[in-house]
């Protein structure tokens, strides 16, 4: 079952964010009067609802879904897991700026 009206709300929220990011081109008045943060909040709330709604319709375990998703898009997922793994393993200690000490990083 598709809920088209909620997709329209999500599209309007995204449009609100795009307009807020470009409000400087519209003039001084619009910079303070476009609620871009509201658009972000609405977009994420509606997106979470859509993902929950879709996921509840699929009788599949979470681990099965993640494994299938990982192997379906390895071009996106492998760099993501590699970069997050490096970050979690302390890559910021390995790739220090010149002159930085370990005490300053920790």
MOPAC internal coordinates of N, CA, C and O (Angstrom, degrees):
PM7 1SCF
backbone

  N    0.0000 0     0.00 0     0.00 0    0    0    0
  C    1.4506 1     0.00 0     0.00 0    1    0    0
  C    1.5229 1   109.17 1     0.00 0    2    1    0
  O    1.2310 1   120.85 1   -47.95 1    3    2    1
  N    1.2944 1   115.99 1   132.05 1    3    2    1
  C    1.4598 1   120.84 1  -179.81 1    5    3    2
  C    1.5194 1   109.36 1  -107.03 1    6    5    3
  O    1.2310 1   121.28 1   -39.87 1    7    6    5
  N    1.3101 1   115.15 1   140.13 1    7    6    5
  C    1.4607 1   121.61 1   177.20 1    9    7    6
  C    1.5299 1   106.43 1  -113.55 1   10    9    7
  O    1.2310 1   120.28 1   -83.89 1   11   10    9
  N    1.3088 1   117.06 1    96.11 1   11   10    9
  C    1.4535 1   120.62 1  -174.73 1   13   11   10
  C    1.5129 1   112.76 1   -72.80 1   14   13   11
  O    1.2310 1   119.71 1   145.32 1   15   14   13
  N    1.3224 1   118.16 1   -34.68 1   15   14   13
  C    1.4604 1   119.24 1  -176.56 1   17   15   14
  C    1.5251 1   111.46 1   -63.78 1   18   17   15
  O    1.2310 1   119.65 1   145.70 1   19   18   17
  N    1.3228 1   118.27 1   -34.30 1   19   18   17
  C    1.4526 1   119.81 1   179.01 1   21   19   18
  C    1.5284 1   110.98 1   -71.01 1   22   21   19
  O    1.2310 1   120.27 1   151.08 1   23   22   21
  N    1.3271 1   117.08 1   -28.92 1   23   22   21
  C    1.4599 1   119.99 1   174.21 1   25   23   22
  C    1.5323 1   110.41 1   -67.94 1   26   25   23
  O    1.2310 1   120.37 1   145.54 1   27   26   25
  N    1.3312 1   116.90 1   -34.46 1   27   26   25
  C    1.4606 1   120.33 1   176.45 1   29   27   26
  C    1.5215 1   110.82 1   -66.05 1   30   29   27
  O    1.2310 1   120.07 1   139.58 1   31   30   29
  N    1.3273 1   117.48 1   -40.42 1   31   30   29
  C    1.4658 1   121.32 1   177.50 1   33   31   30
  C    1.5211 1   109.91 1   -62.14 1   34   33   31
  O    1.2310 1   120.55 1   136.74 1   35   34   33
  N    1.3211 1   116.55 1   -43.26 1   35   34   33
  C    1.4648 1   120.77 1   179.20 1   37   35   34
  C    1.5344 1   110.41 1   -64.66 1   38   37   35
  O    1.2310 1   120.00 1   140.54 1   39   38   37
  N    1.3105 1   117.61 1   -39.46 1   39   38   37
  C    1.4609 1   121.00 1   177.34 1   41   39   38
  C    1.5196 1   112.57 1   -64.96 1   42   41   39
  O    1.2310 1   120.76 1   139.43 1   43   42   41
  N    1.3326 1   116.15 1   -40.57 1   43   42   41
  C    1.4646 1   119.46 1   177.40 1   45   43   42
  C    1.5228 1   111.35 1   -66.22 1   46   45   43
  O    1.2310 1   120.26 1   142.65 1   47   46   45
  N    1.3170 1   117.10 1   -37.35 1   47   46   45
  C    1.4619 1   120.50 1   177.30 1   49   47   46
  C    1.5281 1   110.31 1   -64.39 1   50   49   47
  O    1.2310 1   120.17 1   137.60 1   51   50   49
  N    1.3153 1   117.28 1   -42.40 1   51   50   49
  C    1.4630 1   120.36 1   177.85 1   53   51   50
  C    1.5239 1   110.71 1   -65.07 1   54   53   51
  O    1.2310 1   120.28 1   140.45 1   55   54   53
  N    1.3069 1   117.08 1   -39.55 1   55   54   53
  C    1.4620 1   120.89 1   177.28 1   57   55   54
  C    1.5263 1   111.03 1   -63.63 1   58   57   55
  O    1.2310 1   120.16 1   141.64 1   59   58   57
  N    1.3191 1   117.30 1   -38.36 1   59   58   57
  C    1.4579 1   121.57 1   177.09 1   61   59   58
  C    1.5296 1   111.19 1   -61.49 1   62   61   59
  O    1.2310 1   120.47 1   139.86 1   63   62   61
  N    1.3137 1   116.70 1   -40.14 1   63   62   61
  C    1.4693 1   120.99 1   178.13 1   65   63   62
  C    1.5269 1   110.20 1   -66.62 1   66   65   63
  O    1.2310 1   120.02 1   136.55 1   67   66   65
  N    1.3136 1   117.57 1   -43.45 1   67   66   65
  C    1.4668 1   120.92 1   179.76 1   69   67   66
  C    1.5226 1   110.02 1   -62.56 1   70   69   67
  O    1.2310 1   120.02 1   137.04 1   71   70   69
  N    1.3196 1   117.57 1   -42.96 1   71   70   69
  C    1.4633 1   121.03 1   178.96 1   73   71   70
  C    1.5195 1   110.17 1   -65.35 1   74   73   71
  O    1.2310 1   119.81 1   139.63 1   75   74   73
  N    1.3311 1   117.97 1   -40.37 1   75   74   73
  C    1.4618 1   120.80 1   179.41 1   77   75   74
  C    1.5271 1   111.02 1   -63.67 1   78   77   75
  O    1.2310 1   120.16 1   142.69 1   79   78   77
  N    1.3234 1   117.30 1   -37.31 1   79   78   77
  C    1.4636 1   120.09 1   178.78 1   81   79   78
  C    1.5229 1   112.30 1   -69.93 1   82   81   79
  O    1.2310 1   120.79 1   155.03 1   83   82   81
  N    1.3128 1   116.10 1   -24.97 1   83   82   81
  C    1.4573 1   120.49 1  -179.54 1   85   83   82
  C    1.5174 1   112.56 1  -108.60 1   86   85   83
  O    1.2310 1   119.86 1  -162.69 1   87   86   85
  N    1.3236 1   117.88 1    17.31 1   87   86   85
  C    1.4641 1   121.01 1  -175.83 1   89   87   86
  C    1.5194 1   112.56 1   -68.11 1   90   89   87
  O    1.2310 1   119.21 1   159.49 1   91   90   89
  N    1.3100 1   119.11 1   -20.51 1   91   90   89
  C    1.4662 1   121.18 1   178.08 1   93   91   90
  C    1.5230 1   111.01 1   -62.46 1   94   93   91
  O    1.2310 1   120.28 1   150.48 1   95   94   93
  N    1.3164 1   117.07 1   -29.52 1   95   94   93
  C    1.4579 1   120.65 1   178.78 1   97   95   94
  C    1.5252 1   112.19 1   -76.06 1   98   97   95
  O    1.2310 1   120.28 1   162.59 1   99   98   97
  N    1.3313 1   117.06 1   -17.41 1   99   98   97
  C    1.4639 1   120.94 1  -177.00 1  101   99   98
  C    1.5139 1   112.75 1   -87.69 1  102  101   99
  O    1.2310 1   119.76 1   161.78 1  103  102  101
  N    1.3194 1   118.06 1   -18.22 1  103  102  101
  C    1.4604 1   120.91 1   179.41 1  105  103  102
  C    1.5177 1   111.46 1   126.40 1  106  105  103
  O    1.2310 1   120.64 1   -12.60 1  107  106  105
  N    1.3182 1   116.38 1   167.40 1  107  106  105
  C    1.4666 1   122.93 1  -176.39 1  109  107  106
  C    1.5269 1   113.07 1   -61.76 1  110  109  107
  O    1.2310 1   120.03 1   141.69 1  111  110  109
  N    1.3221 1   117.54 1   -38.31 1  111  110  109
  C    1.4610 1   120.57 1  -176.29 1  113  111  110
  C    1.5246 1   111.23 1   -61.85 1  114  113  111
  O    1.2310 1   119.98 1   138.85 1  115  114  113
  N    1.3128 1   117.65 1   -41.15 1  115  114  113
  C    1.4627 1   121.79 1  -173.38 1  117  115  114
  C    1.5265 1   113.58 1   -74.35 1  118  117  115
  O    1.2310 1   120.13 1   158.04 1  119  118  117
  N    1.3425 1   117.35 1   -21.96 1  119  118  117
  C    1.4601 1   120.16 1  -177.72 1  121  119  118
  C    1.5211 1   111.48 1   -59.19 1  122  121  119
  O    1.2310 1   120.12 1   140.04 1  123  122  121
  N    1.3247 1   117.38 1   -39.96 1  123  122  121
  C    1.4677 1   121.59 1  -177.65 1  125  123  122
  C    1.5218 1   113.79 1   -95.77 1  126  125  123
  O    1.2310 1   119.14 1   176.14 1  127  126  125
  N    1.3098 1   119.24 1    -3.86 1  127  126  125
  C    1.4627 1   120.98 1  -173.37 1  129  127  126
  C    1.5229 1   115.16 1  -115.04 1  130  129  127
  O    1.2310 1   119.72 1  -174.53 1  131  130  129
  N    1.3191 1   118.14 1     5.47 1  131  130  129
  C    1.4662 1   120.10 1   176.53 1  133  131  130
  C    1.5224 1   108.04 1  -106.96 1  134  133  131
  O    1.2310 1   120.06 1   -64.59 1  135  134  133
  N    1.3219 1   117.49 1   115.41 1  135  134  133
  C    1.4800 1   120.53 1  -176.41 1  137  135  134
  C    1.5278 1   112.49 1   -80.90 1  138  137  135
  O    1.2310 1   120.54 1  -102.83 1  139  138  137
  N    1.3211 1   116.58 1    77.17 1  139  138  137
  C    1.4638 1   120.71 1  -179.45 1  141  139  138
  C    1.5166 1   112.40 1   -64.77 1  142  141  139
  O    1.2310 1   120.24 1   145.35 1  143  142  141
  N    1.3499 1   117.15 1   -34.65 1  143  142  141
  C    1.4670 1   120.59 1   179.32 1  145  143  142
  C    1.5281 1   110.82 1   -64.54 1  146  145  143
  O    1.2310 1   120.45 1   144.71 1  147  146  145
  N    1.3077 1   116.75 1   -35.29 1  147  146  145
  C    1.4659 1   120.18 1   176.50 1  149  147  146
  C    1.5261 1   110.26 1   -63.99 1  150  149  147
  O    1.2310 1   120.52 1   140.85 1  151  150  149
  N    1.3241 1   116.61 1   -39.15 1  151  150  149
  C    1.4599 1   120.14 1   177.46 1  153  151  150
  C    1.5123 1   112.13 1   -62.74 1  154  153  151
  O    1.2310 1   120.40 1   141.05 1  155  154  153
  N    1.3380 1   116.85 1   -38.95 1  155  154  153
  C    1.4687 1   120.84 1   178.19 1  157  155  154
  C    1.5248 1   109.84 1   -64.72 1  158  157  155
  O    1.2310 1   120.42 1   133.52 1  159  158  157
  N    1.3316 1   116.81 1   -46.48 1  159  158  157
  C    1.4602 1   120.46 1  -179.76 1  161  159  158
  C    1.5276 1   111.86 1   -60.76 1  162  161  159
  O    1.2310 1   120.57 1   133.10 1  163  162  161
  N    1.3198 1   116.51 1   -46.90 1  163  162  161
  C    1.4708 1   120.41 1  -179.50 1  165  163  162
  C    1.5268 1   110.07 1   -63.69 1  166  165  163
  O    1.2310 1   120.34 1   138.01 1  167  166  165
  N    1.3283 1   116.96 1   -41.99 1  167  166  165
  C    1.4595 1   120.36 1  -179.62 1  169  167  166
  C    1.5231 1   111.34 1   -59.84 1  170  169  167
  O    1.2310 1   119.89 1   133.15 1  171  170  169
  N    1.3350 1   117.81 1   -46.85 1  171  170  169
  C    1.4560 1   120.13 1  -178.00 1  173  171  170
  C    1.5296 1   112.16 1   -70.14 1  174  173  171
  O    1.2310 1   119.99 1   143.22 1  175  174  173
  N    1.3048 1   117.61 1   -36.78 1  175  174  173
  C    1.4670 1   119.93 1   178.37 1  177  175  174
  C    1.5240 1   110.67 1   -65.52 1  178  177  175
  O    1.2310 1   120.50 1   133.81 1  179  178  177
  N    1.3188 1   116.65 1   -46.19 1  179  178  177
  C    1.4620 1   120.31 1   179.99 1  181  179  178
  C    1.5281 1   110.46 1   -66.66 1  182  181  179
  O    1.2310 1   119.97 1   139.88 1  183  182  181
  N    1.3420 1   117.66 1   -40.12 1  183  182  181
  C    1.4609 1   120.22 1   178.58 1  185  183  182
  C    1.5276 1   111.31 1   -63.58 1  186  185  183
  O    1.2310 1   120.40 1   139.97 1  187  186  185
  N    1.3316 1   116.84 1   -40.03 1  187  186  185
  C    1.4644 1   120.14 1   176.51 1  189  187  186
  C    1.5142 1   111.70 1   -62.45 1  190  189  187
  O    1.2310 1   120.60 1   139.47 1  191  190  189
  N    1.3307 1   116.45 1   -40.53 1  191  190  189
  C    1.4625 1   120.04 1   177.57 1  193  191  190
  C    1.5232 1   110.87 1   -63.20 1  194  193  191
  O    1.2310 1   120.50 1   136.13 1  195  194  193
  N    1.3257 1   116.65 1   -43.87 1  195  194  193
  C    1.4675 1   120.50 1  -178.83 1  197  195  194
  C    1.5206 1   110.36 1   -63.73 1  198  197  195
  O    1.2310 1   120.28 1   135.54 1  199  198  197
  N    1.3340 1   117.08 1   -44.46 1  199  198  197
  C    1.4713 1   119.65 1   179.82 1  201  199  198
  C    1.5262 1   111.35 1   -63.47 1  202  201  199
  O    1.2310 1   120.46 1   138.53 1  203  202  201
  N    1.3284 1   116.73 1   -41.47 1  203  202  201
  C    1.4651 1   119.83 1   177.98 1  205  203  202
  C    1.5221 1   110.61 1   -64.75 1  206  205  203
  O    1.2310 1   120.25 1   137.65 1  207  206  205
  N    1.3122 1   117.12 1   -42.35 1  207  206  205
  C    1.4581 1   122.34 1  -179.34 1  209  207  206
  C    1.5264 1   110.83 1   -62.12 1  210  209  207
  O    1.2310 1   120.60 1   136.21 1  211  210  209
  N    1.3437 1   116.47 1   -43.79 1  211  210  209
  C    1.4645 1   120.46 1  -179.60 1  213  211  210
  C    1.5186 1   110.81 1   -69.55 1  214  213  211
  O    1.2310 1   120.43 1   137.83 1  215  214  213
  N    1.3381 1   116.79 1   -42.17 1  215  214  213
  C    1.4587 1   120.65 1  -176.76 1  217  215  214
  C    1.5201 1   112.15 1   -66.58 1  218  217  215
  O    1.2310 1   120.05 1   145.47 1  219  218  217
  N    1.3019 1   117.50 1   -34.53 1  219  218  217
  C    1.4642 1   119.86 1  -179.44 1  221  219  218
  C    1.5273 1   112.28 1   -70.37 1  222  221  219
  O    1.2310 1   120.35 1   159.40 1  223  222  221
  N    1.3114 1   116.94 1   -20.60 1  223  222  221
  C    1.4570 1   119.89 1   179.51 1  225  223  222
  C    1.5226 1   112.49 1   -81.69 1  226  225  223
  O    1.2310 1   119.88 1   161.68 1  227  226  225
  N    1.3264 1   117.84 1   -18.32 1  227  226  225
  C    1.4530 1   121.98 1  -177.29 1  229  227  226
  C    1.5294 1   108.85 1   -96.65 1  230  229  227
  O    1.2310 1   119.43 1   -62.58 1  231  230  229
  N    1.3293 1   118.69 1   117.42 1  231  230  229
  C    1.4661 1   119.91 1  -179.23 1  233  231  230
  C    1.5268 1   111.12 1   -81.50 1  234  233  231
  O    1.2310 1   120.59 1  -113.73 1  235  234  233
  N    1.3157 1   116.48 1    66.27 1  235  234  233
  C    1.4462 1   121.19 1  -175.63 1  237  235  234
  C    1.5280 1   108.74 1  -131.10 1  238  237  235
  O    1.2310 1   120.79 1   -36.95 1  239  238  237
  N    1.3049 1   116.09 1   143.05 1  239  238  237
  C    1.4612 1   120.16 1   178.78 1  241  239  238
  C    1.5201 1   110.06 1   -71.26 1  242  241  239
  O    1.2310 1   120.61 1   -25.31 1  243  242  241
  N    1.3107 1   116.45 1   154.69 1  243  242  241
  C    1.4575 1   121.11 1  -176.77 1  245  243  242
  C    1.5209 1   111.83 1   -65.02 1  246  245  243
  O    1.2310 1   120.01 1   139.14 1  247  246  245
  N    1.3317 1   117.59 1   -40.86 1  247  246  245
  C    1.4592 1   119.04 1  -178.65 1  249  247  246
  C    1.5276 1   111.50 1   -66.68 1  250  249  247
  O    1.2310 1   120.11 1   142.82 1  251  250  249
  N    1.3212 1   117.39 1   -37.18 1  251  250  249
  C    1.4631 1   121.23 1   177.23 1  253  251  250
  C    1.5258 1   110.42 1   -64.53 1  254  253  251
  O    1.2310 1   121.05 1   137.54 1  255  254  253
  N    1.3293 1   115.61 1   -42.46 1  255  254  253
  C    1.4608 1   120.25 1   178.60 1  257  255  254
  C    1.5239 1   110.97 1   -61.51 1  258  257  255
  O    1.2310 1   120.03 1   134.95 1  259  258  257
  N    1.3357 1   117.54 1   -45.05 1  259  258  257
  C    1.4633 1   120.82 1  -178.24 1  261  259  258
  C    1.5217 1   112.18 1   -65.94 1  262  261  259
  O    1.2310 1   120.27 1   139.66 1  263  262  261
  N    1.3204 1   117.09 1   -40.34 1  263  262  261
  C    1.4646 1   120.13 1   179.17 1  265  263  262
  C    1.5247 1   110.37 1   -65.11 1  266  265  263
  O    1.2310 1   120.43 1   135.33 1  267  266  265
  N    1.3381 1   116.78 1   -44.67 1  267  266  265
  C    1.4617 1   119.80 1   178.27 1  269  267  266
  C    1.5226 1   111.10 1   -63.26 1  270  269  267
  O    1.2310 1   120.52 1   140.35 1  271  270  269
  N    1.3244 1   116.61 1   -39.65 1  271  270  269
  C    1.4570 1   120.99 1  -179.41 1  273  271  270
  C    1.5296 1   111.27 1   -66.89 1  274  273  271
  O    1.2310 1   120.69 1   140.50 1  275  274  273
  N    1.3339 1   116.28 1   -39.50 1  275  274  273
  C    1.4497 1   120.29 1  -179.77 1  277  275  274
  C    1.5237 1   111.27 1   -63.39 1  278  277  275
  O    1.2310 1   120.13 1   133.76 1  279  278  277
  N    1.3232 1   117.36 1   -46.24 1  279  278  277
  C    1.4546 1   120.32 1  -177.96 1  281  279  278
  C    1.5259 1   112.67 1   -78.62 1  282  281  279
  O    1.2310 1   120.31 1   164.63 1  283  282  281
  N    1.3208 1   117.00 1   -15.37 1  283  282  281
  C    1.4663 1   120.34 1   176.83 1  285  283  282
  C    1.5269 1   110.70 1   -75.54 1  286  285  283
  O    1.2310 1   120.09 1   143.01 1  287  286  285
  N    1.3427 1   117.43 1   -36.99 1  287  286  285
  C    1.4637 1   122.18 1  -178.15 1  289  287  286
  C    1.5241 1   111.71 1  -126.74 1  290  289  287
  O    1.2310 1   119.21 1  -116.92 1  291  290  289
  N    1.3275 1   119.12 1    63.08 1  291  290  289
  C    1.4732 1   119.25 1  -178.06 1  293  291  290
  C    1.5228 1   113.17 1   -67.08 1  294  293  291
  O    1.2310 1   120.11 1   154.79 1  295  294  293
  N    1.3426 1   117.40 1   -25.21 1  295  294  293
  C    1.4611 1   119.74 1   179.78 1  297  295  294
  C    1.5217 1   112.32 1   -65.42 1  298  297  295
  O    1.2310 1   120.18 1   154.64 1  299  298  297
  N    1.3212 1   117.26 1   -25.36 1  299  298  297
  C    1.4646 1   121.48 1   177.48 1  301  299  298
  C    1.5219 1   110.90 1   -97.20 1  302  301  299
  O    1.2310 1   120.62 1   137.86 1  303  302  301
  N    1.3200 1   116.42 1   -42.14 1  303  302  301
  C    1.4597 1   119.82 1  -171.74 1  305  303  302
  C    1.5282 1   113.43 1   -75.44 1  306  305  303
  O    1.2310 1   119.48 1   142.93 1  307  306  305
  N    1.3211 1   118.61 1   -37.07 1  307  306  305
  C    1.4713 1   119.66 1  -178.04 1  309  307  306
  C    1.5256 1   112.72 1   -63.05 1  310  309  307
  O    1.2310 1   118.57 1   131.50 1  311  310  309
  N    1.3349 1   120.33 1   -48.50 1  311  310  309
  C    1.4661 1   118.34 1   176.24 1  313  311  310
  C    1.5273 1   112.65 1   -62.95 1  314  313  311
  O    1.2310 1   120.38 1   146.45 1  315  314  313
  N    1.3210 1   116.88 1   -33.55 1  315  314  313
  C    1.4605 1   120.21 1   178.39 1  317  315  314
  C    1.5219 1   110.85 1   -63.87 1  318  317  315
  O    1.2310 1   120.19 1   131.09 1  319  318  317
  N    1.3227 1   117.25 1   -48.91 1  319  318  317
  C    1.4630 1   120.36 1   179.66 1  321  319  318
  C    1.5266 1   111.44 1   -67.66 1  322  321  319
  O    1.2310 1   120.05 1   143.50 1  323  322  321
  N    1.3232 1   117.51 1   -36.50 1  323  322  321
  C    1.4604 1   120.28 1   179.11 1  325  323  322
  C    1.5286 1   110.93 1   -65.47 1  326  325  323
  O    1.2310 1   120.33 1   133.87 1  327  326  325
  N    1.3250 1   116.97 1   -46.13 1  327  326  325
  C    1.4625 1   119.58 1  -179.10 1  329  327  326
  C    1.5180 1   111.85 1   -67.83 1  330  329  327
  O    1.2310 1   119.76 1   140.71 1  331  330  329
  N    1.3125 1   118.06 1   -39.29 1  331  330  329
  C    1.4629 1   118.88 1   178.17 1  333  331  330
  C    1.5246 1   110.93 1   -70.93 1  334  333  331
  O    1.2310 1   119.90 1   147.24 1  335  334  333
  N    1.3255 1   117.80 1   -32.76 1  335  334  333
  C    1.4612 1   120.49 1   176.43 1  337  335  334
  C    1.5123 1   111.77 1   -66.61 1  338  337  335
  O    1.2310 1   120.50 1   138.67 1  339  338  337
  N    1.3449 1   116.65 1   -41.33 1  339  338  337
  C    1.4632 1   120.02 1   176.57 1  341  339  338
  C    1.5226 1   111.15 1   -63.65 1  342  341  339
  O    1.2310 1   121.22 1   139.60 1  343  342  341
  N    1.3029 1   115.28 1   -40.40 1  343  342  341
  C    1.4653 1   118.88 1  -178.92 1  345  343  342
  C    1.5237 1   110.25 1   -66.73 1  346  345  343
  O    1.2310 1   120.07 1   138.53 1  347  346  345
  N    1.3069 1   117.47 1   -41.47 1  347  346  345
  C    1.4570 1   121.00 1  -178.71 1  349  347  346
  C    1.5222 1   112.16 1   -72.30 1  350  349  347
  O    1.2310 1   120.16 1   153.12 1  351  350  349
  N    1.3174 1   117.31 1   -26.88 1  351  350  349
  C    1.4572 1   119.77 1  -177.26 1  353  351  350
  C    1.5225 1   112.63 1   -85.74 1  354  353  351
  O    1.2310 1   119.81 1  -178.98 1  355  354  353
  N    1.2984 1   117.96 1     1.02 1  355  354  353
  C    1.4572 1   120.58 1   176.09 1  357  355  354
  C    1.5037 1   113.88 1    97.45 1  358  357  355
  O    1.2310 1   119.91 1  -147.77 1  359  358  357
  N    1.3179 1   117.77 1    32.23 1  359  358  357
  C    1.4616 1   120.62 1   179.88 1  361  359  358
  C    1.5190 1   111.42 1   -63.05 1  362  361  359
  O    1.2310 1   120.24 1   156.22 1  363  362  361
  N    1.3310 1   117.15 1   -23.78 1  363  362  361
  C    1.4615 1   118.78 1   178.98 1  365  363  362
  C    1.5231 1   111.01 1   -66.71 1  366  365  363
  O    1.2310 1   119.81 1   156.42 1  367  366  365
  N    1.3334 1   117.97 1   -23.58 1  367  366  365
  C    1.4587 1   121.04 1   175.25 1  369  367  366
  C    1.5194 1   109.95 1   -76.98 1  370  369  367
  O    1.2310 1   119.81 1   143.73 1  371  370  369
  N    1.3338 1   117.98 1   -36.27 1  371  370  369
  C    1.4568 1   121.91 1  -177.74 1  373  371  370
  C    1.5247 1   111.75 1   -72.85 1  374  373  371
  O    1.2310 1   120.71 1   140.12 1  375  374  373
  N    1.3286 1   116.25 1   -39.88 1  375  374  373
  C    1.4635 1   120.88 1  -175.62 1  377  375  374
  C    1.5210 1   110.25 1  -105.18 1  378  377  375
  O    1.2310 1   120.58 1  -116.27 1  379  378  377
  N    1.3121 1   116.49 1    63.73 1  379  378  377
  C    1.4529 1   121.72 1  -178.96 1  381  379  378
  C    1.5278 1   110.14 1   -80.25 1  382  381  379
  O    1.2310 1   120.81 1   -29.86 1  383  382  381
  N    1.3308 1   116.05 1   150.14 1  383  382  381
  C    1.4699 1   118.32 1   172.65 1  385  383  382
  C    1.5242 1   109.49 1   -66.21 1  386  385  383
  O    1.2310 1   120.52 1   -22.56 1  387  386  385
  N    1.3040 1   116.61 1   157.44 1  387  386  385
  C    1.4593 1   121.65 1  -178.77 1  389  387  386
  C    1.5314 1   109.95 1   -60.59 1  390  389  387
  O    1.2310 1   120.61 1   -49.30 1  391  390  389
  N    1.3069 1   116.45 1   130.70 1  391  390  389
  C    1.4523 1   121.90 1   178.04 1  393  391  390
  C    1.5130 1   114.55 1    88.71 1  394  393  391
  O    1.2310 1   119.38 1   174.11 1  395  394  393
  N    1.3138 1   118.79 1    -5.89 1  395  394  393
  C    1.4585 1   121.54 1  -179.49 1  397  395  394
  C    1.5284 1   108.53 1   -78.92 1  398  397  395
  O    1.2310 1   121.16 1   -35.93 1  399  398  397
  N    1.3152 1   115.39 1   144.07 1  399  398  397
  C    1.4590 1   119.70 1   177.19 1  401  399  398
  C    1.5048 1   109.88 1  -103.19 1  402  401  399
  O    1.2310 1   120.71 1   -17.45 1  403  402  401
  N    1.3142 1   116.25 1   162.55 1  403  402  401
  C    1.4561 1   120.63 1   179.69 1  405  403  402
  C    1.5229 1   110.67 1   -65.43 1  406  405  403
  O    1.2310 1   119.93 1   146.16 1  407  406  405
  N    1.3311 1   117.73 1   -33.84 1  407  406  405
  C    1.4698 1   120.80 1   178.06 1  409  407  406
  C    1.5225 1   111.52 1   -63.66 1  410  409  407
  O    1.2310 1   120.11 1   144.25 1  411  410  409
  N    1.3197 1   117.40 1   -35.75 1  411  410  409
  C    1.4658 1   120.62 1  -179.98 1  413  411  410
  C    1.5297 1   111.41 1   -70.08 1  414  413  411
  O    1.2310 1   120.42 1   146.62 1  415  414  413
  N    1.3239 1   116.79 1   -33.38 1  415  414  413
  C    1.4608 1   120.59 1  -179.71 1  417  415  414
  C    1.5144 1   110.94 1   -75.52 1  418  417  415
  O    1.2310 1   120.03 1   138.80 1  419  418  417
  N    1.3122 1   117.54 1   -41.20 1  419  418  417
  C    1.4610 1   121.46 1  -178.52 1  421  419  418
  C    1.4991 1   108.67 1   -79.50 1  422  421  419
  O    1.2310 1   120.10 1   180.00 1  423  422  421

